[in-house]
Every structure is written in structure tokens, then in C-alpha cells.
Amino acid sequence: MYIGRVKGTVVSTVQHSQYDGRKLMLVARLELDGRESTSAYDICVDTAQAGVGDVVLVLDEGSSARQILGKRGTGPVRAVIMGIVDRVEI
């Protein structure tokens, strides 16, 4: 699980049925000081209706991510946006 920033949307003309009715978002991981990582990005299924620029909480553990979606079995889902972050205090 990590905190990241939504950088954009991912659009495809052909996709797996697990993505039906769901947005795919490109998310950059954030460092503890709030900077974006230059090498860590994920394509996430959006369950929180996040938008570009939002700071989000991402679950990136395959099986757990599929449980959030309520899908059984295997599928091509590895990361899910679980929530939008309002504030971080360290």
C-alpha cells in the first residue's frame, strides 16, 4: 500500500472484462517528503472516482486488490485506488 498522485488516465480500445465500467489511472508513487518518484508508476483501477492531480491511497497487492473489486478468481488487476487523501501528517 502506498500514497501516490494521479498523473493521467489510461485508455484502451480492447480490455479485459474485469475493467468493464471502471477507469484506469496512471499513478506516481510519492516519497515521504511529497516528491513524486521518478521511477515508480502503476496503472490502477479507480474505485474512488479520483481525478488527475489527486493524491490517492493505492493497494498494490494483486489478490487483495481483486477483493476490493469483488471479483473472484484471477484476473489482470494488480493495483486499485482505494481512496482520495485529504491530508498527510508526518
N, C-alpha and C positions, 0 to 999 in steps of 0.2 A: 504494500500500500504506500502511496506517495502523494504529494501535493504537486500539481502542475498547472500550466497555463495553456488554455486552448489557443492554438495558433491558426486553425482553419478547419474547413470541412473537407471530407473525402467523398468524392462522387464516383460511382461506378455504374455502368450500364447493365452488367450482369453480376449478380451477387448470390450468396448462399441464402437459403430460406431463413436461417437464424437472424438475418439482418432485416427481414421484412418489417416495414413500418418504423424503423429505427435509424437515427442519424449516426454517421461515423465521423469522429472528430480527431484531428491531429493534435496531440498534447505533448508539450515540452516539460520535462521534469524541472522542478525548482530546487535550487540549493538552499541551505539554511538561511543564507543572507538575502534570499529573494531573487537572486540572479537565475536566469534560465541556463540550464545545462546545454552545452553546445553539441553534445553527442548522444543525448538520451531522449528519444521520442517514441511515442506509442500511438497506434491507431486504436481508438477506444469507441465502444458502443456507448452512446449517450442515453442515460436513464434519468437525468436530472434537468433536461432542457437547457443545457449550457449554451453559451454563445461565444463567439470569438472574443478573446481578451479576458474571459472569466478565469478566476483561479478556482481549481476544482480538486476534489479528492478522488483518486483513482485506485481501484482494486485491480491488480495485475497478476492474479494467480489462477488463471485458467479455469479450473473446476469451480472455484468459489465464484468467479465472475459469471459462469453459466448459471449457477444457483440464483444469483441476483436477478437474472433474466427469467428464471422459472422454466428453463429449458432442460430437458433430461437428455442423457447420453452425451455423446461427443459432438463437437462442432468447432468451427474456426473462430471461437471467441476466446480471447486471452485477457483483454483489459476492458473494464467498464468504468464510466464516470458515475460515481455513487452520489455525489453532492457538490454543491457550489459553496466555496469557502468565503465567509464574510470577513473574518479577521484571524490573524495568527499572532499569538503572543509567545515569545521565547524568553 
